Amino acid sequence: MSEELFNLTQITEMLGDDEEVKRMVGIFVESTPESLHDMNEGFKEDDAEKLARNAHKMKASLDILKINALYDDVRRIDKKNKVEDIPQKELEGIINNMNSILEHVFSDLKQKFKL
């Protein structure tokens, strides 16, 4: 993945302090994989509520870190009634895309901040 997957400008401007940015990135890298896992479980279990709840949980963090590649995807699945309207194959593509991009983001952030 050659394009920049995230942009720390907004969070840096919000927090100002490099140590605080590192702390917040650390929280993201620690807590978001759990929400991603639960979202995947919701998909596997055909539980639209669980899937949507966990996508919704991640939305603000993805926005703050400017993970723009997931901007549309997370909004398509952040509410139960939206999830239920998406064909299964298309939903699977959204989930796979989110997993792939976030894996790279987690890895890049851990490397950048030595987490």
One Martini backbone bead per residue (centre of mass of N, CA, C, O) as a GRO file, in nm:
protein
  115
    1MET     BB    1   0.089   0.043   0.029
    2SER     BB    2   0.150   0.369  -0.080
    3GLU     BB    3  -0.047   0.524   0.047
    4GLU     BB    4  -0.162   0.720   0.284
    5LEU     BB    5  -0.358   0.594   0.555
    6PHE     BB    6  -0.272   0.842   0.733
    7ASN     BB    7  -0.333   1.148   0.943
    8LEU     BB    8  -0.191   1.354   1.214
    9THR     BB    9  -0.274   1.654   1.208
   10GLN     BB   10  -0.535   1.673   1.378
   11ILE     BB   11  -0.430   1.542   1.642
   12THR     BB   12  -0.192   1.737   1.678
   13GLU     BB   13  -0.363   1.996   1.694
   14MET     BB   14  -0.540   1.907   1.935
   15LEU     BB   15  -0.287   1.822   2.137
   16GLY     BB   16   0.031   1.915   2.050
   17ASP     BB   17   0.155   1.672   2.203
   18ASP     BB   18   0.353   1.405   2.134
   19GLU     BB   19   0.283   1.224   2.379
   20GLU     BB   20  -0.025   1.241   2.343
   21VAL     BB   21  -0.035   1.122   2.065
   22LYS     BB   22   0.093   0.852   2.140
   23ARG     BB   23  -0.122   0.772   2.344
   24MET     BB   24  -0.366   0.775   2.147
   25VAL     BB   25  -0.250   0.576   1.946
   26GLY     BB   26  -0.224   0.347   2.151
   27ILE     BB   27  -0.525   0.321   2.203
   28PHE     BB   28  -0.607   0.257   1.917
   29VAL     BB   29  -0.418   0.000   1.881
   30GLU     BB   30  -0.560  -0.150   2.126
   31SER     BB   31  -0.888  -0.113   2.074
   32THR     BB   32  -0.966  -0.155   1.769
   33PRO     BB   33  -0.922  -0.462   1.725
   34GLU     BB   34  -1.168  -0.539   1.895
   35SER     BB   35  -1.383  -0.405   1.718
   36LEU     BB   36  -1.304  -0.555   1.463
   37HIS     BB   37  -1.358  -0.836   1.569
   38ASP     BB   38  -1.660  -0.786   1.641
   39MET     BB   39  -1.741  -0.715   1.354
   40ASN     BB   40  -1.664  -0.988   1.231
   41GLU     BB   41  -1.853  -1.151   1.405
   42GLY     BB   42  -2.112  -1.018   1.309
   43PHE     BB   43  -2.081  -1.116   1.022
   44LYS     BB   44  -2.061  -1.426   1.074
   45GLU     BB   45  -2.343  -1.414   1.253
   46ASP     BB   46  -2.550  -1.220   1.125
   47ASP     BB   47  -2.504  -0.937   1.309
   48ALA     BB   48  -2.592  -0.624   1.248
   49GLU     BB   49  -2.571  -0.488   1.524
   50LYS     BB   50  -2.277  -0.563   1.593
   51LEU     BB   51  -2.146  -0.448   1.346
   52ALA     BB   52  -2.249  -0.153   1.371
   53ARG     BB   53  -2.152  -0.088   1.658
   54ASN     BB   54  -1.842  -0.123   1.587
   55ALA     BB   55  -1.825   0.076   1.357
   56HIS     BB   56  -1.919   0.320   1.519
   57LYS     BB   57  -1.687   0.313   1.729
   58MET     BB   58  -1.458   0.371   1.496
   59LYS     BB   59  -1.524   0.632   1.339
   60ALA     BB   60  -1.382   0.865   1.496
   61SER     BB   61  -1.093   0.754   1.479
   62LEU     BB   62  -1.075   0.745   1.171
   63ASP     BB   63  -1.118   1.050   1.138
   64ILE     BB   64  -0.883   1.164   1.313
   65LEU     BB   65  -0.669   0.979   1.138
   66LYS     BB   66  -0.743   0.993   0.837
   67ILE     BB   67  -0.892   0.718   0.720
   68ASN     BB   68  -1.011   0.764   0.412
   69ALA     BB   69  -1.051   0.471   0.290
   70LEU     BB   70  -1.301   0.434   0.527
   71TYR     BB   71  -1.520   0.650   0.525
   72ASP     BB   72  -1.754   0.510   0.364
   73ASP     BB   73  -1.767   0.226   0.484
   74VAL     BB   74  -1.837   0.297   0.783
   75ARG     BB   75  -2.107   0.447   0.698
   76ARG     BB   76  -2.250   0.191   0.570
   77ILE     BB   77  -2.215   0.021   0.878
   78ASP     BB   78  -2.329   0.210   1.141
   79LYS     BB   79  -2.617   0.071   1.082
   80LYS     BB   80  -2.838  -0.175   1.086
   81ASN     BB   81  -3.020  -0.091   0.840
   82LYS     BB   82  -2.782  -0.069   0.644
   83VAL     BB   83  -2.670  -0.355   0.655
   84GLU     BB   84  -2.941  -0.500   0.560
   85ASP     BB   85  -2.912  -0.353   0.256
   86ILE     BB   86  -2.659  -0.523   0.202
   87PRO     BB   87  -2.513  -0.727   0.017
   88GLN     BB   88  -2.318  -0.983   0.115
   89LYS     BB   89  -2.081  -0.949  -0.087
   90GLU     BB   90  -2.039  -0.646  -0.033
   91LEU     BB   91  -1.994  -0.667   0.270
   92GLU     BB   92  -1.744  -0.844   0.251
   93GLY     BB   93  -1.572  -0.629   0.106
   94ILE     BB   94  -1.578  -0.418   0.330
   95ILE     BB   95  -1.454  -0.592   0.551
   96ASN     BB   96  -1.191  -0.665   0.404
   97ASN     BB   97  -1.094  -0.374   0.367
   98MET     BB   98  -1.080  -0.297   0.664
   99ASN     BB   99  -0.879  -0.513   0.751
  100SER     BB  100  -0.647  -0.441   0.562
  101ILE     BB  101  -0.605  -0.144   0.635
  102LEU     BB  102  -0.581  -0.175   0.948
  103GLU     BB  103  -0.335  -0.353   0.952
  104HIS     BB  104  -0.149  -0.136   0.830
  105VAL     BB  105  -0.198   0.085   1.036
  106PHE     BB  106  -0.105  -0.061   1.287
  107SER     BB  107   0.179  -0.118   1.187
  108ASP     BB  108   0.268   0.176   1.124
  109LEU     BB  109   0.214   0.296   1.407
  110LYS     BB  110   0.398   0.109   1.568
  111GLN     BB  111   0.652   0.194   1.418
  112LYS     BB  112   0.643   0.507   1.448
  113PHE     BB  113   0.593   0.475   1.789
  114LYS     BB  114   0.705   0.222   1.923
  115LEU     BB  115   0.463  -0.008   2.026
   0.00000   0.00000   0.00000
